[in-house]
């Protein structure tokens, strides 16, 4: 699910090689899966329920040796030699980041000048999901994304871990920093359309709407799968 598109005033790419390097370095070197069983005790297998390779949870805080001149903060475009146009949309990315393609779409959005990433929500897997016995899958997702950012040289982010559990019933929200972030972004006085690109569960968005129903009117949901 990719909402970003080439910018109308970004047709000239004098430093496209640097952009390609960032993308390739972040993705091709990222250990999306292992060819054998995981060593982490909370992971059952290296294959999902349908035989798909799953993203591993790396240790936190690894220094991947990205030189200082290749580090950047979100909103900067050091690989471009001409200014970018204003973004045509705001996007909140919500995913459990358990599949390799989840990371591809996140990197694509982060590197695209046509959208502004208003937040990245690391969401939980369903209870008793067959791919893991972890009870902190939202925190696991956050750890995976932090490692990806480190490999990209990205030193700042709007990343926040979402709720670790499903809502107790359809009428009862659970508050969290991720939920408050969604509400704050949705209620901003900003004419730029806001999209919620969800590739997993909708727990955090559901809580935000239950707490502040106006969110539903101000946001467009683009959803693929999830419990």
C-alpha positions in Angstrom: 0.0 0.0 0.0 1.9 3.1 -1.3 0.1 6.5 -1.1 3.2 8.5 -2.2 3.8 9.4 -5.8 6.5 11.3 -7.7 6.2 15.1 -7.0 5.2 17.3 -9.9 8.2 19.5 -9.4 10.5 16.7 -8.6 11.0 15.5 -12.1 14.7 16.4 -12.1 16.8 14.1 -9.8 20.5 15.3 -10.0 21.2 13.2 -6.9 19.1 10.2 -7.6 22.1 7.9 -7.0 22.2 9.0 -3.3 18.5 8.3 -2.9 18.8 4.9 -4.6 21.8 4.1 -2.3 19.7 4.9 0.8 16.8 2.8 -0.4 19.0 -0.1 -1.4 21.2 0.0 1.7 18.2 0.2 4.0 16.3 -2.7 2.4 18.7 -5.1 0.7 21.0 -5.3 3.8 18.1 -5.4 6.3 17.8 -9.0 7.6 14.1 -9.4 6.8 14.2 -13.1 7.5 16.5 -16.0 8.3 16.8 -19.2 6.3 16.4 -21.3 9.5 14.5 -21.2 12.8 14.8 -18.1 14.9 17.0 -18.2 18.0 14.8 -15.7 20.0 12.7 -17.8 22.4 9.5 -15.9 21.9 9.4 -16.6 18.1 7.9 -19.9 17.1 9.1 -20.2 13.5 10.7 -18.1 10.8 7.7 -18.7 8.6 4.2 -17.3 9.1 1.0 -19.4 9.0 0.9 -19.3 5.3 4.6 -20.0 4.8 5.7 -16.4 4.4 9.0 -15.3 5.9 8.5 -12.9 8.8 10.5 -9.9 9.9 12.8 -10.7 12.8 13.0 -8.6 16.0 16.6 -7.3 16.2 18.4 -6.2 19.4 17.8 -2.5 20.3 20.4 0.2 19.9 22.7 -1.4 17.3 25.1 1.1 15.7 25.1 0.3 12.0 28.1 2.5 11.3 26.3 5.1 9.1 28.7 8.0 8.6 27.6 11.4 9.9 27.5 12.9 6.4 24.9 10.3 5.5 22.6 10.8 8.5 19.5 12.9 8.1 16.3 13.9 10.0 12.8 13.4 8.7 11.7 16.4 6.6 15.3 16.8 5.2 16.2 15.7 1.7 20.0 15.8 1.6 20.1 13.8 -1.6 18.3 16.5 -3.6 19.9 19.6 -5.1 16.6 21.4 -5.9 13.8 22.2 -3.4 10.8 20.0 -3.3 7.2 21.0 -3.7 4.9 21.1 -0.6 3.5 17.6 0.1 0.1 16.8 -1.4 -1.0 14.7 1.6 -0.3 13.9 5.2 0.1 10.2 6.0 0.0 8.3 9.3 1.5 4.8 8.7 0.2 2.1 11.0 1.6 -1.5 10.8 2.7 -4.4 12.9 5.8 -4.6 10.6 5.8 -8.4 10.8 6.2 -8.9 7.0 9.0 -7.6 4.8 6.7 -5.7 2.5 5.6 -3.6 5.5 9.1 -2.1 5.7 9.3 -1.5 1.9 6.2 0.7 2.0 7.4 2.6 5.1 10.7 3.4 3.4 9.0 4.4 0.2 6.8 6.9 2.1 9.7 8.2 4.2 11.7 9.0 1.0 8.9 10.5 -1.0 8.6 14.3 -1.1 5.0 14.1 -2.2 3.7 13.1 1.3 4.4 14.3 4.8 4.6 11.4 7.4 2.6 12.7 10.3 3.2 9.6 12.4 4.3 6.0 12.4 2.3 3.7 14.7 3.8 0.4 15.6 0.7 -1.8 16.2 0.1 -5.1 17.9 -0.6 -8.5 16.4 -3.7 -10.4 17.4 -3.7 -12.5 20.5 -2.4 -16.0 20.0 -1.0 -15.1 16.5 0.7 -18.2 15.2 3.9 -16.4 14.3 4.9 -15.5 17.8 4.4 -16.0 21.5 5.5 -12.5 22.4 3.0 -10.4 24.5 4.7 -7.2 23.4 4.2 -7.3 19.6 3.7 -3.5 19.4 7.0 -2.9 21.2 8.6 -5.5 18.9 7.3 -3.6 15.8 8.7 -0.4 17.3 12.1 -2.1 17.7 12.1 -3.4 14.1 11.3 0.1 12.8 14.0 1.8 15.0 16.5 -0.6 13.5 15.4 0.2 10.0 15.7 3.9 10.7 19.2 3.3 12.1 20.2 1.5 8.9 18.8 4.4 6.8 20.8 7.0 8.9 17.4 8.5 10.0 18.0 10.3 13.3 14.5 11.5 14.1 11.1 10.1 13.6 7.4 10.4 14.6 7.5 6.7 15.6 5.3 5.6 18.6 4.4 2.1 19.9 0.7 1.5 19.8 -1.5 -0.5 22.2 -0.4 -4.0 23.0 -4.0 -5.4 23.4 -7.3 -5.3 21.5 -10.2 -3.2 22.8 -12.3 -5.0 25.3 -15.5 -4.3 23.3 -16.5 -2.1 20.3 -17.6 0.8 22.6 -14.6 1.1 25.0 -11.5 2.9 23.9 -8.0 2.5 25.5 -6.0 5.7 25.7 -2.3 5.9 24.7 0.3 8.3 23.3 -0.4 6.8 19.8 -4.1 7.4 20.2 -3.5 11.0 21.3 -1.1 11.5 18.4 -3.8 10.5 15.9 -6.3 12.8 17.5 -3.9 15.7 17.5 -3.0 15.3 13.9 -6.6 14.8 12.7 -7.8 18.0 14.5 -5.0 20.2 13.2 -6.1 23.3 11.2 -4.5 22.0 8.0 -6.1 21.8 4.6 -3.7 19.0 3.5 -5.7 15.8 3.3 -4.8 13.2 6.0 -4.6 9.5 5.2 -4.3 6.6 7.6 -2.3 3.8 5.8 -3.0 0.7 8.0 -1.5 -2.7 7.2 -2.5 -4.4 10.4 -5.0 -4.0 13.1 -7.0 -0.8 13.7 -7.0 -0.7 17.5 -5.3 2.7 17.9 -7.4 4.4 15.2 -10.6 2.9 16.7 -9.7 4.2 20.1 -9.0 7.7 18.7 -12.4 7.8 17.0 -14.2 6.5 20.1 -12.5 9.2 22.2 -12.9 12.0 19.6 -15.6 11.1 16.9 -14.6 14.2 14.8 -11.5 12.2 13.8 -13.6 10.0 11.5 -14.6 13.1 9.5 -11.1 14.4 9.1 -9.2 11.3 8.1 -9.3 8.8 5.2 -8.6 5.2 6.0 -6.7 3.0 3.6 -6.6 -0.5 5.1 -5.1 -3.8 4.0 -5.8 -6.8 6.3 -5.3 -7.1 10.0 -7.6 -8.4 12.8 
